């Protein structure tokens, strides 16, 4: 099953690569690939002409994946800390329950079958 999953992912990545290459071929103006200029990077000499569109798509998707992994990591850490605190609380309650089970019940109270009118 894992092998099939890996093969599907590889095929998906190869399909994405083919899509990006076709995307780059279709988006040309006067023989030059379209470029996107990113603010604050136009001052640098190597980026003054901008990035190709496919590069911007790849960078955006990569940034999204990294941000998604970081958010998932923070959620996993918070859930693990919550599970840890619940386990410690469960241990305390279990110890308290075990101590109550071991205590003897005193027979000093009276049980009556009478019902008062005030309690109804």
N, C-alpha and C positions, 0 to 999 in steps of 0.2 A: 504494500500500500504506500509506503514511504517513497519507493522508487517511482511509482506512478505520479505521486505528488510532486516530486522533484522534476520529473520530465515535463509535467504541465507547467511548472514555474519557468523552466528553461525555455519552453516553447513560447510562453507569454513574453518573456524578456526578448527573445529573438523577434517576435512579432512587433514589439514596441520599437526595437531598433530599425526594422524595416519601415515601420510607420514614420519614424523620425527622419529617415533618409528620404523617403518620398515627400514628406512635408517640406524638407529643405529644397528639394528639386522643384516643387510646385510654387514655392514662394520666392520667386526670383524676379527682380526688376532690372531690366536692361542687362541681363547676364550676370548680375551680382545678387548674391543672397541677401535677403532682407536682414537688417541689423536693428537691434534694440539698444538704445543708449540708456544706461542706468545712471541716475543722478549721483553725483559725488565721485564717480569713477571716470567721468569724461576729462577730468584734469590730468589724469595719468596718461603718459604718452602711449603706452601699449594698449589702452582701452578707449582711445579717443574716437575710434570708428564704431564702437559698440560691439555687442555680442550677436552672434547668429541666433535666430529665433529658436532653433532646436536646442542650443546650449542653454538658453534662458529657461526653456521648458524642463530640461533635465535638472538644472540647478533648483528650480522651484519645487519639482517633485522630490528631489533629494532633501531639501530643507524641510518639506512637509513630513517626510518619513522620519527624519531625525527628531523633529518636534513631537511627532506621534509617539516615538519610542521613549522620549523623555517623559511625556505625560503618562504613558503606561507604567514606566518605572516608578514615578512618584505615587501612582495609585497602588501599585503592588506593595511598595514600602509602607504606605499608610494602612493597607488592609492587613499586612503581616503584623504591624504593631497593634492593630485592633484585635486580631486573633490572639496575639500573645497576652494582651491584657485580659481578654475574656477567659483564656485558659488559666491564668493566675487567679482570677475571681472564682472560677469553677473549682479550683483546688481548695481555696479558702472555704467555700461553701461546703465542699465535700468533707473537709476536716471538721467543720462545725456539725454537720449532719452525723458523722461517725461519733463525735463526742456526745451528741444528744442521744444516740442509740445506746450508748454504753451506760448512761445514767440510769439509776434505779428510780422507779416511780414511787412516790410516797403515798401511803394509804391513809392520809389524815383527812381527806375530804369525804363528805357524805353525798351519796347519790340518792336523789328522791324522785319519785314519779309524780309528785304533785305539781300541778300547774297553777300559778297565781293568775288572777284575773288581770292584774296590772301588767303582766308580761305579754298578754295576748294583745 
